[in-house]
């Protein structure tokens, strides 16, 4: 009776030991394998984020450069046209009547979509003695070009207007583009490119010419900028007032970016004080990457805003794919490990049975059949030789 119980007790102890070996092997290998996969996923996710952010920065900077060049080219055309007009007036105003400029002005306006109107603003008595105000202005009127003198009076007093003050302060051959302003007579926002008129004999400034720029042409460039799927572009003047934004109320109300509390007010100082760069801001509760560049000559700011969720979308998809691959790999590894553990357990079972029989004095037992060349195989061979 005791001999029957003893093998049973040995079997139970061996089963516990065998179970312990299996659990230890799985408990050691699986956590290490899972931790390694998690580490690989984390490193790949971090590197992917870094790579996507760098690529996005390069892409945004290229777009900023390209579109700012387009705006600058439009303004350069206006500068060249205005400078040429000033030279023409300087050489001809003494013997040319205002009406004789009509054909030149008509061709100029019809050939330049961005120019809304042009004016010649003479200083008092410069064009004709005794004439205080001589400021003929040509503007587009449908398909025609009309001449008006409604700005040549004391009520408007163009001598006090910003474009005139800026124009007469320039040296010969120089031009300047004023910050956009609201023109009450025309009811539209515009900017003026000005060039001085100098008397060629006395080399004194006798007024200036102005070309009024339609902001619609500039706005259309900014409006057509594609900033990913959910991003937008904006344009500010040199003081930070919105010239274009998808929210048209900001333009209509002449909102300054510093007051745009729901927008990019938090980074407005950085944008206005730096030539170009990148930053981050909360817009309506959502995080955005902000990229900006200064347009040379006018100090306007071209801004692009990209939602971070759009930037992270591809990374999240990559992480999901990597987690799926990791899960499948873990299952495969688990199956392989379980098979190996079971094989080891079976080998140990054979050794257990063989050793148990030897312990009971049974030396006629069949030898252990082992095809492996590992430690278990060597142990089986040693027992077979006993």
C-alpha positions in Angstrom: 0.0 0.0 0.0 2.9 2.3 0.9 4.6 1.5 -2.4 1.5 2.4 -4.3 1.2 5.8 -2.6 4.8 6.7 -3.0 4.9 6.8 -6.8 1.6 8.7 -6.8 3.2 11.3 -4.5 6.2 11.5 -6.7 4.0 12.0 -9.8 2.2 14.9 -8.1 5.4 16.5 -7.1 6.8 16.0 -10.6 3.6 17.5 -12.1 4.0 20.5 -9.9 7.6 20.8 -10.9 6.8 20.4 -14.6 4.0 23.0 -14.3 6.4 25.3 -12.6 9.0 25.0 -15.3 6.4 25.7 -18.0 5.2 28.8 -16.1 8.7 30.1 -15.4 9.7 29.7 -19.1 6.6 31.5 -20.3 6.8 34.1 -17.5 10.4 34.9 -18.4 10.2 34.9 -22.2 6.9 36.5 -22.9 7.3 39.7 -20.9 10.7 40.3 -22.5 9.3 39.7 -25.9 6.3 42.0 -25.4 8.5 44.7 -23.8 10.8 44.5 -26.8 7.9 44.9 -29.3 6.5 47.8 -27.3 9.9 49.5 -27.3 10.3 49.0 -31.0 6.8 50.4 -31.6 7.5 53.4 -29.4 10.8 54.2 -31.1 9.2 53.8 -34.6 6.3 56.1 -33.5 8.7 58.7 -32.2 10.9 58.6 -35.3 7.8 58.7 -37.5 6.5 61.8 -35.7 9.9 63.5 -36.1 10.1 62.6 -39.8 6.6 63.7 -40.5 7.1 67.0 -38.7 10.4 67.7 -40.6 8.7 66.9 -43.9 5.8 69.1 -43.1 8.1 71.9 -42.1 10.0 71.6 -45.4 6.7 71.5 -47.4 5.2 74.5 -45.6 8.4 76.5 -46.0 8.4 75.7 -49.7 4.8 76.8 -50.0 5.4 80.0 -48.1 8.4 80.8 -50.3 6.5 80.1 -53.5 3.4 82.1 -52.6 5.3 85.0 -51.1 7.3 85.2 -54.3 4.0 85.3 -56.2 2.7 88.2 -54.1 6.1 89.9 -54.3 6.1 89.5 -58.1 2.7 91.1 -58.3 3.9 94.0 -56.2 7.1 94.3 -58.2 5.0 94.7 -61.4 3.1 97.6 -59.7 6.4 99.1 -58.5 7.9 99.1 -62.0 4.7 100.5 -63.5 4.5 103.3 -61.0 8.1 104.2 -61.3 7.8 104.3 -65.1 4.7 106.5 -64.8 6.6 108.9 -62.5 9.4 109.2 -65.0 6.9 109.9 -67.8 5.2 112.7 -65.9 8.6 114.2 -64.9 9.6 114.4 -68.6 6.3 115.7 -69.9 4.1 117.5 -67.4 5.3 121.0 -68.5 3.8 120.6 -72.0 1.2 117.9 -71.6 -2.4 118.5 -70.6 -4.1 116.2 -68.2 -6.5 115.0 -71.0 -3.5 113.9 -73.1 -2.5 111.4 -70.4 -5.9 109.6 -71.0 -4.6 107.1 -73.5 -1.6 106.2 -71.4 -3.6 105.7 -68.3 -6.3 103.6 -70.2 -3.6 101.2 -71.5 -1.9 101.0 -68.2 -5.1 100.1 -66.3 -6.3 97.6 -68.9 -3.0 95.9 -69.0 -2.7 95.5 -65.2 -5.5 93.5 -63.4 -4.0 94.2 -60.0 -4.1 98.0 -60.4 -7.4 99.6 -59.7 -6.6 103.2 -60.4 -3.8 105.7 -60.8 -3.4 109.3 -59.8 -1.0 112.2 -60.4 -0.8 114.3 -57.3 1.0 117.7 -57.8 2.2 119.9 -55.1 0.5 123.3 -54.8 1.3 125.5 -57.9 3.6 122.8 -59.3 1.5 121.9 -62.4 -0.1 125.3 -62.9 0.4 128.6 -61.0 -2.5 129.5 -58.8 -3.8 125.9 -58.7 -3.8 124.5 -55.1 -5.1 121.0 -55.8 -4.2 119.2 -59.1 -4.8 115.5 -58.5 -6.4 113.8 -61.6 -7.3 110.2 -60.9 -8.1 107.5 -63.4 -10.0 104.4 -62.3 -11.6 101.4 -63.9 -15.2 101.8 -64.7 -16.4 98.4 -66.1 -14.6 98.0 -69.4 -13.8 101.7 -69.6 -11.4 104.0 -67.7 -12.8 107.2 -66.3 -11.1 110.4 -65.2 -12.2 112.1 -62.0 -11.1 115.2 -60.0 -13.2 114.3 -56.9 -10.1 113.9 -54.9 -8.8 117.4 -55.9 -10.4 119.5 -53.2 -9.9 120.8 -49.7 -12.4 118.4 -48.2 -10.4 115.4 -49.2 -7.1 117.3 -49.0 -4.7 114.7 -50.5 -1.7 116.5 -49.1 -2.6 115.0 -45.7 -3.2 111.5 -47.0 -0.7 108.8 -46.1 0.2 107.9 -49.7 1.0 111.5 -50.6 3.1 112.0 -47.5 5.0 108.7 -48.2 5.5 109.6 -51.9 7.0 113.0 -51.5 9.4 111.7 -48.9 11.1 109.3 -51.4 14.2 109.9 -53.4 14.1 109.9 -57.2 13.6 106.4 -58.5 12.3 105.0 -55.3 8.9 103.4 -54.7 6.9 102.5 -51.6 3.8 100.4 -50.9 1.6 101.7 -48.2 -0.2 99.6 -45.7 -3.8 98.8 -46.9 -6.5 101.3 -46.1 -10.2 101.7 -46.5 -11.1 104.3 -49.2 -14.4 105.9 -48.2 -15.1 107.2 -51.7 -14.7 103.9 -53.4 -15.8 101.8 -50.4 -13.1 99.2 -50.8 -9.8 98.2 -49.1 -6.7 99.0 -51.2 -3.0 99.7 -50.9 -1.1 102.3 -52.8 2.3 102.1 -54.5 3.8 105.6 -54.8 6.7 107.2 -56.5 7.9 110.8 -56.3 7.8 113.3 -59.2 10.9 115.5 -59.4 11.4 118.6 -61.4 14.3 117.6 -63.7 15.6 121.1 -63.8 15.6 122.0 -60.1 15.7 118.4 -58.7 12.9 119.3 -56.3 10.0 117.1 -55.5 6.8 118.4 -57.0 4.4 115.7 -56.0 3.9 111.9 -56.6 2.1 109.3 -58.6 0.1 106.5 -57.0 -1.1 103.1 -58.3 -3.9 101.8 -56.2 -3.6 98.0 -55.7 -6.8 95.9 -55.5 -6.4 93.6 -52.6 -8.7 91.1 -54.4 -5.8 90.0 -56.6 -3.5 89.5 -53.6 -6.3 87.8 -51.6 -6.9 85.4 -54.4 -3.3 84.2 -54.2 -3.7 83.5 -50.5 -7.1 82.0 -50.9 -5.9 79.5 -53.4 -3.1 78.2 -51.1 -3.8 74.6 -50.2 -2.7 73.8 -46.6 -3.3 70.1 -46.3 -6.9 69.1 -45.8 -8.0 71.2 -42.9 -5.4 74.0 -42.8 -5.8 77.6 -43.8 -3.7 80.6 -44.9 -3.9 84.2 -43.7 -2.2 87.5 -44.7 -1.4 90.4 -42.3 -0.1 93.9 -43.0 3.0 95.1 -41.3 1.2 96.2 -38.2 -0.7 92.8 -37.9 -4.1 93.8 -39.3 -5.7 91.0 -41.3 -5.7 91.5 -45.1 -7.1 88.0 -45.7 -8.5 85.2 -43.6 -11.1 82.5 -44.2 -13.1 84.4 -41.5 -14.0 87.5 -43.6 -15.2 89.3 -40.5 -11.6 89.7 -39.4 -10.8 91.6 -42.6 -14.1 93.7 -42.5 -13.5 94.7 -38.9 -9.8 95.4 -39.5 -8.9 93.0 -36.7 -5.4 93.0 -35.5 -3.8 89.6 -34.9 -2.9 90.7 -31.4 -6.7 90.8 -30.6 -7.5 87.5 -32.2 -8.0 85.7 -28.9 -9.7 82.7 -30.5 -7.0 82.5 -33.1 -3.2 83.1 -33.0 -3.0 86.0 -30.6 -0.8 84.0 -28.4 2.0 83.9 -31.0 1.3 87.2 -32.6 4.4 88.9 -31.1 6.6 86.2 -32.4 5.1 86.4 -35.9 5.3 90.2 -36.1 8.9 90.4 -34.8 10.5 87.6 -36.8 11.2 87.3 -40.5 10.0 83.7 -40.7 9.6 80.6 -38.5 7.2 78.1 -37.0 5.2 78.0 -33.8 2.2 76.4 -32.2 -1.1 77.8 -31.0 -4.6 76.8 -29.8 -7.3 77.8 -32.3 -10.8 77.3 -31.0 -9.5 74.6 -28.6 -7.5 72.7 -31.2 -3.7 72.6 -31.5 -2.2 74.0 -34.7 1.2 74.3 -36.1 1.8 77.8 -37.4 4.3 78.7 -40.2 4.9 82.2 -41.3 7.1 84.3 -43.6 7.6 88.0 -44.3 7.0 89.4 -47.8 10.0 91.6 -48.5 9.5 95.3 -49.3 6.1 95.5 -47.6 6.7 93.5 -44.4 3.4 91.7 -44.8 3.1 88.3 -43.1 2.0 85.2 -45.0 0.8 82.6 -42.5 -0.2 78.9 -42.8 -2.0 77.1 -40.1 -2.1 73.2 -40.0 -4.1 71.2 -37.4 -1.9 68.8 -35.5 -4.5 66.1 -35.7 -4.0 66.1 -39.5 -0.3 65.8 -39.0 -0.8 62.9 -36.5 -3.3 61.0 -38.6 -0.7 59.2 -40.7 1.3 58.4 -37.5 -1.7 57.0 -35.7 -2.5 54.8 -38.7 1.2 53.6 -38.7 1.0 52.9 -34.9 -2.2 50.9 -35.4 -0.6 48.8 -38.1 2.5 48.2 -36.0 0.4 47.2 -33.0 -1.5 44.8 -35.2 1.7 43.3 -36.6 3.1 43.1 -33.0 0.0 41.3 -31.8 0.1 38.8 -34.6 3.8 38.3 -34.1 3.2 37.8 -30.3 0.6 35.1 -31.0 2.9 33.3 -33.4 5.8 33.5 -30.9 3.5 32.3 -28.1 2.5 29.3 -30.1 6.1 28.5 -31.0 7.2 28.9 -27.3 4.3 26.7 -26.1 5.3 23.9 -28.6 8.9 24.1 -27.4 7.8 24.0 -23.7 5.6 21.1 -24.4 8.4 19.2 -26.1 10.7 19.9 -23.2 7.9 18.7 -20.8 7.5 15.5 -22.8 11.2 14.8 -22.7 11.2 15.4 -18.9 8.2 13.0 -18.6 10.3 10.2 -20.3 13.2 10.9 -18.1 10.9 10.9 -15.0 9.4 7.5 -16.0 12.7 6.0 -16.8 14.4 7.2 -13.6 11.4 6.0 -11.5 11.7 2.5 -12.9 15.4 2.5 -12.2 14.7 3.6 -8.6 12.3 0.7 -8.2 15.0 -1.8 -9.4 13.5 -2.3 -12.9 16.6 -2.5 -15.1 14.8 -4.2 -18.0 12.9 -1.0 -19.0 13.2 0.1 -22.6 15.8 2.8 -23.2 14.8 6.4 -23.6 14.3 7.3 -27.2 15.7 10.8 -27.8 16.6 12.4 -31.1 17.8 15.7 -29.7 21.4 16.7 -29.2 20.8 19.1 -26.4 21.2 18.8 -22.7 18.1 16.7 -22.4 19.4 14.3 -25.0 22.7 14.0 -23.2 20.9 13.3 -19.9 18.8 10.6 -21.6 21.9 9.0 -23.0 23.6 9.0 -19.6 20.5 7.3 -18.0 20.5 4.7 -20.8 24.0 3.7 -19.9 23.2 3.1 -16.2 
